């Protein structure tokens, strides 16, 4: 058996990382949740790039569906290049980063704090300048990540949003979901997507579609297809894809379709069925007739189903990269710590 790439080794550590995050940060999230119940912010703002931004997109849907608060993403260039004065008095500002060192993120965080926002940081590198620039700092606890392709740090960023919302809402069911997440991630490592994803070995592009809580997962999978396998993948909401992008779908067009058992399921299925009728090769987490099944951990709460699906994907996409003659740990033109202005 060939040696696993570092990407897969690190991804498989996600369950253990989630246990560490609960042990180290549970009390901090509880304290933050109490503070937010007193503050009662009317707006949540996120700031991140790359995989971290995909985790923030998951957090957006989690906050909006569980707390009914609007969530907006602000591009770091608003402060770092445009030098615009922000007006975020009383808002919650959440910054997400693996390295915590990118100058544009640091500049926006400083601007957010100066404008009166409560700044919360989810950062993996506890020695970074970003870790000391926040009102509340919660380490991701992912541990060292050597592969350029982020895996466990993405999942721990998303998990941090789940902990945030569960403690902020002080919701018993969500808090139970938090404690169930480490085992769910362990179980997801045994859901093998390799045979299904092997259909991507010879293709040049694909769509990844999802809805609601799954949209962040779709964005993350599309990025990893580009990063590890040089596949031009685009992520779309299953609603947005029929507003134009569906024109590209035809016989054998590859689609990864992600679902979770919530209010989006029926609408998601309808779009999947439409793509099957168009002749697309659809790899689906839901057993829609005519699709190729992607095995998932059964009966997961919809809040964490996307996390399990991303982990199963990570443990298969590296094989696509290798089949295409690529090293998933060292993508061309990229480096682990990316600093932008």
C-alpha positions in Angstrom: 0.0 0.0 0.0 1.4 3.4 -0.9 2.0 6.0 1.8 -0.9 8.3 2.5 -0.2 11.9 1.6 0.0 14.3 4.5 -3.3 15.9 3.5 -5.1 12.6 4.2 -3.2 12.0 7.4 -4.1 15.4 8.7 -7.8 15.2 7.6 -8.2 11.9 9.5 -7.1 13.7 12.7 -10.2 15.9 12.7 -12.1 13.9 15.3 -9.3 14.1 17.7 -8.9 17.8 17.0 -12.7 18.4 17.8 -12.2 16.7 21.1 -9.3 19.0 21.9 -11.3 22.0 20.9 -14.2 21.0 23.2 -11.8 20.4 26.1 -9.8 23.5 25.7 -12.4 26.0 24.5 -15.7 24.8 25.9 -15.5 27.1 28.9 -14.4 30.0 26.6 -17.3 29.5 24.3 -19.7 29.4 27.3 -18.3 32.7 28.5 -18.6 34.2 25.1 -22.2 32.9 24.7 -23.2 34.6 28.0 -21.5 37.9 26.9 -23.4 37.8 23.5 -26.7 37.2 25.2 -26.1 40.4 27.2 -24.8 42.4 24.3 -27.6 41.3 21.9 -25.8 42.2 18.7 -28.1 42.9 15.7 -25.5 42.2 13.1 -22.7 39.6 12.7 -19.8 40.3 10.3 -17.2 37.7 9.2 -13.8 38.2 7.7 -11.7 35.4 6.2 -10.1 34.1 3.0 -9.9 30.7 1.3 -11.0 27.7 3.2 -11.5 29.9 6.3 -14.0 31.9 4.4 -15.9 28.7 3.5 -16.1 27.9 7.1 -17.5 31.4 7.8 -20.1 30.7 5.1 -21.2 27.7 7.0 -21.3 29.8 10.1 -23.4 32.4 8.3 -26.2 29.9 7.6 -25.9 28.5 11.1 -26.2 31.9 12.7 -29.0 33.0 10.4 -31.1 29.8 10.8 -30.5 29.4 14.6 -30.5 33.0 15.8 -32.3 34.9 13.1 -29.5 37.5 12.8 -28.1 38.7 9.5 -24.5 37.8 8.7 -22.4 39.7 6.2 -18.8 39.1 5.0 -16.5 42.1 4.7 -13.6 41.9 2.3 -10.3 42.8 4.0 -9.5 45.3 1.3 -12.2 47.6 2.6 -9.7 48.5 5.3 -6.4 47.5 3.9 -6.6 49.1 0.5 -9.7 51.4 0.5 -9.0 52.6 4.0 -12.8 53.0 4.6 -14.0 53.8 8.1 -16.3 51.1 9.4 -19.5 51.6 11.4 -19.9 48.4 13.4 -21.0 49.7 16.7 -22.5 46.9 18.8 -21.9 44.3 16.0 -20.2 40.9 16.5 -17.1 40.6 14.2 -15.7 37.1 13.7 -12.3 36.7 12.0 -11.2 33.2 10.9 -7.6 32.3 10.0 -5.2 29.4 10.0 -2.0 31.4 10.3 -3.3 34.7 11.8 -0.6 36.6 9.9 -2.1 38.1 6.8 -1.7 41.9 6.8 -5.1 42.6 5.3 -6.9 40.6 8.0 -4.9 42.3 10.7 -5.8 45.7 9.3 -9.5 45.0 9.1 -9.6 43.6 12.6 -8.0 46.8 13.9 -10.6 48.8 12.0 -13.4 46.7 13.3 -12.3 47.1 17.0 -11.9 50.8 16.5 -15.4 51.1 15.1 -16.9 49.5 18.3 -17.4 45.9 17.2 -16.8 43.0 19.5 -14.1 41.0 17.8 -13.8 37.2 18.1 -11.0 35.3 16.5 -10.9 31.7 15.5 -7.2 31.1 14.7 -5.0 28.0 14.6 -1.6 29.6 15.2 -1.8 30.7 18.8 1.5 32.6 18.5 0.2 34.8 15.7 -0.4 38.5 15.9 -4.1 38.0 15.2 -4.4 35.9 18.3 -3.6 38.9 20.4 -5.7 41.4 18.4 -9.1 40.1 19.4 -11.5 40.7 22.3 -12.1 36.9 22.5 -9.6 34.5 21.1 -10.6 30.8 20.6 -7.9 28.6 19.2 -9.0 26.1 16.6 -6.9 23.3 18.2 -6.4 21.6 14.9 -2.7 21.1 15.6 0.1 21.5 13.1 -1.0 21.3 9.5 1.9 20.8 7.0 0.0 20.1 3.7 -0.7 23.2 1.7 -4.3 22.0 1.3 -6.1 22.9 4.5 -8.3 20.1 5.9 -8.6 19.7 9.7 -8.2 23.5 10.1 -11.2 24.0 7.9 -13.3 21.5 9.8 -12.2 23.0 13.2 -13.1 26.5 11.9 -16.6 25.3 11.0 -16.8 23.5 14.3 -15.9 26.7 16.2 -19.0 28.3 14.6 -21.1 25.4 15.9 -19.7 25.8 19.4 -20.3 29.6 19.2 -23.9 29.3 18.1 -24.7 26.4 20.5 -23.4 28.4 23.5 -24.8 31.7 22.4 -28.3 30.2 21.9 -27.7 28.0 25.0 -29.6 25.3 23.2 -29.6 21.8 24.6 -30.0 20.1 21.3 -27.2 22.1 19.7 -24.9 21.5 22.7 -25.6 17.8 22.3 -24.7 18.1 18.6 -21.4 19.7 19.7 -20.5 16.7 21.9 -21.5 14.3 19.1 -19.3 15.9 16.5 -16.0 14.2 17.3 -17.5 10.7 16.9 -19.3 11.8 13.8 -16.0 12.9 12.2 -14.4 9.6 13.2 -17.3 7.8 11.5 -17.0 9.9 8.4 -13.4 8.6 7.9 -15.0 5.2 7.1 -17.3 6.6 4.4 -15.3 5.9 1.3 -15.9 8.2 -1.6 -13.0 6.9 -3.6 -14.8 4.8 -6.2 -17.4 7.5 -6.9 -14.8 10.3 -7.2 -12.6 8.2 -9.5 -15.1 9.3 -12.2 -13.3 12.7 -12.0 -9.9 11.3 -12.9 -10.3 12.1 -16.6 -12.6 15.1 -16.5 -11.6 18.8 -16.8 -14.4 20.4 -14.8 -17.5 19.9 -12.6 -20.1 21.6 -10.4 -20.6 21.1 -6.7 -24.1 22.0 -5.6 -25.7 22.2 -2.1 -28.2 24.3 -0.3 -28.2 26.2 3.0 -25.9 24.7 5.6 -24.2 22.7 2.9 -23.1 25.7 0.7 -19.9 26.2 2.7 -19.0 22.5 2.1 -19.7 22.9 -1.6 -17.3 25.9 -1.8 -14.6 24.0 0.1 -14.9 20.9 -2.1 -14.7 23.0 -5.3 -11.6 24.7 -4.0 -9.9 21.4 -3.2 -10.7 20.1 -6.7 -8.8 23.1 -8.1 -6.0 23.0 -5.5 -5.2 19.3 -5.4 -6.3 18.0 -8.7 -6.2 21.0 -11.1 -9.9 20.4 -11.8 -12.0 23.5 -12.6 -14.8 23.0 -10.1 -17.5 25.6 -9.4 -19.7 25.6 -6.4 -23.3 26.8 -6.6 -26.4 26.8 -4.4 -28.9 24.3 -5.9 -31.2 27.3 -6.3 -28.6 29.6 -8.0 -27.4 26.9 -10.4 -30.7 27.0 -12.3 -30.4 30.7 -12.8 -27.9 30.3 -15.6 -25.2 27.8 -14.9 -27.5 24.9 -15.7 -27.0 25.8 -19.3 -23.6 23.9 -19.2 -25.1 20.7 -17.8 -25.6 17.9 -20.3 -24.7 14.3 -20.9 -21.9 13.1 -18.6 -21.3 16.5 -17.1 -19.9 15.8 -13.6 -21.8 17.1 -10.6 -21.2 16.5 -6.9 -24.6 17.0 -5.1 -24.6 17.5 -1.3 -27.7 17.3 0.9 -28.7 17.3 4.5 -31.9 16.3 6.1 -33.5 19.7 6.8 -35.9 22.2 5.1 -33.8 22.2 1.9 -33.9 18.5 1.2 -36.9 18.4 -1.2 -35.8 21.4 -3.2 -32.3 19.9 -3.4 -33.7 16.6 -4.7 -35.7 18.3 -7.4 -32.6 20.0 -8.8 -30.7 16.7 -8.6 -33.5 14.9 -10.5 -33.4 17.6 -13.1 -29.7 17.2 -13.6 -30.1 13.4 -13.9 -32.8 14.0 -16.6 -30.3 16.1 -18.5 -27.8 13.2 -18.5 -25.3 14.5 -16.0 -23.1 12.2 -14.0 -24.3 13.1 -10.5 -22.5 11.9 -7.4 -25.0 12.4 -4.6 -25.2 12.1 -0.9 -28.9 11.5 -1.2 -30.1 8.3 -2.9 -31.9 9.9 -5.9 -32.6 7.5 -8.7 -30.0 7.7 -11.5 -27.2 9.1 -9.2 -24.0 7.5 -8.0 -24.1 7.2 -4.3 -21.7 9.0 -1.9 -21.8 7.2 1.4 -22.5 9.3 4.5 -22.8 8.7 8.2 -26.4 7.9 8.8 -28.8 10.1 10.8 -26.4 12.9 11.5 -28.0 16.2 12.6 -28.2 18.6 9.6 -25.9 21.0 11.4 -22.9 18.6 11.2 -23.8 16.5 8.1 -21.8 18.9 5.9 -18.7 18.5 8.1 -18.8 14.7 7.8 -19.2 15.0 4.0 -16.2 17.3 3.6 -14.1 14.9 5.6 -15.1 11.9 3.5 -14.3 14.0 0.4 -10.9 15.0 1.7 -10.0 11.3 2.2 -10.9 10.6 -1.5 -9.9 13.7 -3.5 -6.2 13.1 -2.9 -6.5 9.8 -4.9 -7.9 11.8 -7.8 -4.9 14.1 -7.6 -2.5 11.2 -7.6 -4.3 9.5 -10.5 -3.8 12.8 -12.4 -0.1 12.7 -11.7 -0.2 15.4 -9.0 1.0 15.7 -5.4 -2.0 16.9 -3.3 0.3 18.1 -0.5 2.3 20.5 -2.8 -0.1 22.2 -5.3 1.6 24.3 -8.0 2.0 28.0 -7.5 0.8 27.9 -3.8 2.3 28.0 -0.4 1.0 27.2 3.1 0.9 30.6 4.6 -0.5 33.2 2.2 -0.2 36.9 3.1 -2.2 39.5 1.1 -2.6 43.2 1.5 
